[in-house]
């Protein structure tokens, strides 16, 4: 799993350094994916479930929690009015 806690990006001495990194995001109509470039070439970034493709769905549950990806897609079955999945068609 990919954990994006800020402390994971700091070296052991705790001093932040700026490092050039190229990151690309493909916001697909059905799925989205992220990748970065390193010295060996492009590397896909897994989501918190360890999967590379993330469903392009966003939802808000009744407690106000934001759901994205697979969790939102599953929630959409029960609460379709609280989720969106076709918004990319209206962007740009």
N, C-alpha and C positions, 0 to 999 in steps of 0.2 A: 504494500500500500504506500501511496505517496502522502507524506505528512508535510504540510507547508507551514509548520511552526517556524517563526522567525529565527529561533535559536539554531535550527538545523542549517541555516545558511551562514552562520558565523564560524570562523576558524576557532580552534581550541583556545587561542589567547583572547577571544571575545571581541577582537577589533574588526569592525566591518571594513571590507575592502570592495571597491568597485571593480567588477569584472565584466568585460564585454560578453554579452550572450545574445544570440539571435533566437527569438522565439516566434513561432508562427501558430496561428489558430485558424482552423477551417470551421467556420460556423455554417454547417450544412443544414439543409431543410429538415432532414430526418435525424442525422447524428452530427456531432461535433468532435473534433480531435485537435490536440495540441502537440507540438513538436519543438525541439530545439536543435541547434547545430553544435556539434563538438568536433574535435580534431579528426574523428573517424567518420563523420558524416551526420545525417539527420537521425535523431532519436525521438521516438514517440513518448509522450508523457502519459502515464496511466492515471486514471482518476482514483478516488478513494477506495473504490471496489477492486482496483487492480486491472481494470479493463481500459482498453485504448479508445474505444468509441463510447461517447456519452450521448444518450438520446437528447435531442434539442427540445426539451420540455422544461417548463418552469411552473411551479405551483406554490400556493400559500395555503397551509392547513388552517384549521379553525382556531388554532392558538397563535397564529401569526408567524409561524416558522416557515421559512422559504425552503422549498424542496426543488432540487434540480436533477436532471438526468433520469436514471432508472427509477428512483424513488418518486419523482413527479409523474413519470409515465404510468407507474402502477397506481398512484393516487388518482390519476385522471380517470381511471375506470370507475371509481367510487364517487368522485366529486369533479365531474368535467367542467363545471362552471368556475372552479377555483384554479384551473390550470390552463396554460396556453402552450400551443405547439406549432401554430402556423404563423407566428408573428414575423418570421424572416421574410415572408413574401411581401410584407408591407414595409420593410426597411429599404431605404435608399431608392 
